[in-house]
Amino acid sequence: MITINLTKAKNIAKDNLRTKRAPVLASLDVAFMRAVESGNTSLQTAIAEQKQELRDITSHTSITGASNVDSLKTAMTTLIEQIKS
């Protein structure tokens, strides 16, 4: 019988989320710098909020509170879709 270590599975899930969010954060960095150059403070604030949401995604309760592998998989699917949008 195969036993899955849920703690390790959560860490792997977090690493996968970090990998998925990296290019999105990079593109938001570019957009933020353009907003700085144009003096658009409202856009700077909006982008900063988006970036913070992406940074916080690895501590989302659906990941940290997952009680089994199936709930962790569901959380991963949902959060990856959130990153893409």
C-alpha positions, 0 to 999 in steps of 0.5 A, a space after each residue: 500500500 502506498 502512503 502519501 505524506 500530506 505535509 510533503 504533498 503540500 510543500 510540492 503543491 506550494 512549489 508548483 504554485 510558485 513556478 506557475 506564478 513566477 511568469 505572471 509576477 514578472 509581467 506584473 513587474 513590467 506593468 508596474 514599472 510602466 505605471 511608475 514611469 507614467 505616474 499612474 498611481 491608481 494602476 500602481 496600487 492595483 498591480 501591487 494588490 495583484 502581486 500581493 495576492 499572488 505572493 499569498 497564494 501559497 498560504 491559501 487556506 485551501 492548501 494549508 488546510 487540505 486534509 487529504 490528497 483529493 482536497 489538495 488536488 482540487 485546491 491546486 486546480 482552482 488556484 492555478 486557474 486563479 493564477 492564469 486569470 
